Amino acid sequence: MEAVVFLFSLLDCCALIFLSVYFIITLSDLECDYINARSCCSKLNKWVIPELTGHTIVTVLMLASLHWFIFLLNLPVATWNIYRFIMVPSGNMGVFDPTEIHNRGQLKSHMKEAMIKLGFYLLCFFMYLYSFHYLSYSGFSSRPDGGFTELKQAMTLKWLQGGGGLGLKCSILSKRS
């Protein structure tokens, strides 16, 4: 069951990475005057709620599955996303407002925030990938050696079927028990 949690988190994190890259590209297009502020903000505001929802679901999922470290790692970013969404002033178009995005360096702060989130989501991606991989292979066998012998035999067979090369085939076969 935990592997399913990490698989979902991994897929969600992939979507959040692509969304962060989209935010960075759109904000840099605005910075270079390739698009106007109104179209930029309408494009970005359309994706604020899906980002908020996706990250909040993963955070709650980690709390429910009792992965405390990952939950505590995700909590500040999820809290920041919720705070940013709730504190939008009345009369603004959304988190990204075309009348204010060029004022007081907001464009630079939005760009910095998108870059920080991209780094955070990349960190989470590799953390979820490692956890999913670990949990997927930890249940490989109920034997006391953790299924290592069966895994090694399966890898040797796969290597032999693939043709192998560079003498690695011989070293794997000589270590087989």
Secondary structure, 3 states (H helix, E strand, C coil): CHHHHHHHHHHHHHHHHHHHHHHHHHHHHHHCCCCCHHHHHHHHHCCHHHHHHHHHHHHHHHHHCCCHHHHHHHHHHHHHHHHHHHCCCCCCCCCCCCCCCCHHHHHHHHHHHHHHHHHHHHHHHHHHHHHHHHHHHHCCCCCCCCCHHHHHHHHHHHHHHHCCCCCHHHHHHHHCC
